[in-house]
Amino acid sequence: MLRFNIRKINPVISQTRALSILQPSCTKHSHGGDPFPNLAIRHSTALDTSYPNLPPIPRPNESTENKRRRLIYQSRKRGILETDLLLSTFAKTWLPQFDRDQLDEYDRLLDEPDWDIFYWATHKKPVPERWQKSKVLEMVSDHARNDEKKVLRMPDLEA
């Protein structure tokens, strides 16, 4: 970690000014120095959960193969290890066989929060009505059951 005394560099700078120089720029905004700003300001309606569910980025001209590759990547880079492992192994097995409609449904599923997907797939949380008839979520849930009791690991990246 880089440490230095800002007052030795420039003794005229006050301690308060020195701290503001060393702090990340995100703390200087109008949200009171909070490095984790209230994201509700980005939306026209108030958030009803503790985390925002931002709308997906539109990709109107994405080819099926590019979509498949993107979904494989997004399946392994979720941010929560349990969901990464579940979805990356699922994607490795099933996405090569999915048609465009299945890819679209899986894409919509990946827009859901990680823990929700994990809990729905493992039957630890009730599935909301919008996903109750989802064949793709049913497939993810079957995959999570791991009937063959295989030791799962992150799939290798392909060149």
Long-range contacts (C-beta under 8 A, 24 or more apart in sequence): 51-113, 53-111, 53-112, 53-113, 56-107, 56-108, 56-111, 64-100, 64-103, 67-100, 67-103, 67-107, 68-95, 68-96, 68-98, 68-103, 71-95, 71-103, 71-106, 71-107, 71-110, 74-110, 75-110, 76-154, 76-155, 78-114, 79-114, 80-114, 80-115, 80-118, 82-118, 83-114, 83-115, 83-117, 83-118, 84-154, 85-152, 85-153, 85-154, 86-117, 86-118, 86-121, 86-140, 86-143, 86-144, 86-152, 87-117, 87-140, 88-154, 88-155, 89-143, 89-152, 89-153, 89-154, 89-155, 90-139, 90-140, 90-143, 91-155, 92-155, 93-143, 94-139, 94-143, 102-135, 102-136, 105-134, 105-135, 105-136, 106-136, 109-134, 109-136, 109-137, 109-140
